Amino acid sequence: MTFGERVQALTRQYLLPGVVYNVLGSNVLAARLIGNGKKGRGYKVEKAIKYTSSSQAISFSGLDTFQPQQLETKIRLNVEMKAARQGIGISGLELIANQDTDVRVTDLMTETLEETQDELFDKVGDYGYGDGSGNSGKDPVGLGYIIDDGTNAPTFEGQARSTYPVLNATVTDLTSVGGELSLARLATLYSNVTSGTGMTTPTLIDSGETEQDLYEQLLTPTVRETYSAQGYYTVTKDSRGTVRFGSQEGLVGKHGFVALSYKGIPWVRDEKAGQRYSQKIAMLNENYIDWFGWAISGQAARSLGYEPISFKHTVVETTFGEGPMSEFTGFNWKPFVSAQNQFAGISDMLMIGNMGSWQPRRQGVLTNVDEV
């Protein structure tokens, strides 16, 4: 019903508090990795890995002579510091208009900061599927870099994949079979990335919505009926950041992502994968993929005026901000200062972090997945 001026002149509209973001989509991979972020140190994080066996073990008897040799079996990998930023500006007149609590519905400055935080987080979700070559190599790296066999990323964390084949992930192109997904091809990928022990077993299968729908078509009627009766599985984290995978009923009210299951591995659908990693199905072992975030603290914080961000939303309803977050997300911001020659407040938000892996051979992907 349309009301006339007789009603409108005497009655205010009611604006619900908060803001719902209808632009940003799901960001599953970024939320999981950054949620479990580790502390970045120095200008790069290094780790020694064993890339080959010395083959020095040998049987002996009696007074056989031993010939000890040094074991040259290790190299160092490194995760470099990368950064991204987004500036913030608010008109001083807008802040004045929003300052009176009796007429203010949502705090403008709080909403602006949370919006910027989410947009920068969303951008990191884009990086999470790339190979780090964007913007002249300034982009943080993602699955396109880690899950590679040397085709797109011949150098991995400072070492040549051609020299150290152990740094190659499993990449299976389905073009030769018409892009046809099958349970047998999933099983082969699974076998290629695991040795059968607990720590080497994949922990997550990640794809876009289209690819997960193709997998669902492979499920037998019995399995379909099971999902119908019990609901889909949900992947979530508890207050300590521990990843949980269970029935929907057991996770009611908790932040998480709906998932199917393959060999007991949660299969999540990420809109970011659909946009940046289409026609691919990634089989991940999150035990060997890390997010390193650098917090601005100490003398750097005092000199530059930045401080780490705590991911807590108060006025924004979004798709990926509710779960427990590590303190090492790499997100930092500078409090507002007065702009020069403008009646405005300006701020800056930085993300300083990067993705890394110490065992890319435990990661795999099916590419050019098109049908079943």
ABEGO torsion letter per residue (X at the ends): XBBBAAAAAABBBBBBBEBBBAABBBBAAAAAAAAABBBBBEABBBBBBBABBAGABBBBBEABBBBBBBBBABBBBBBBBBBBBBBBBBBAAAAAAAABAAABABBAAAAAAAAAAAAAAAAAAAAAABAGABGGGABBBBAAAABBAGAABABBGGBBAAABAAABBBBBBAAAAGGBBBAAAAAAAAAAABAGBAAABBABBBBBAAAAAAAAAABBAAAAAAAAAAEBBBBBBBAAGBBBBBBAAAABGBBBBBBBBBGGBBBBBBAAAAAAABGBBBBBBAAABBBBBBBBBEAAAAAAGBBBBBBBBAABBBAAAABBBBABAGBBBBBBBBBBGBBBBBBBBBBBBBBBBABAAABBBBBGBABX
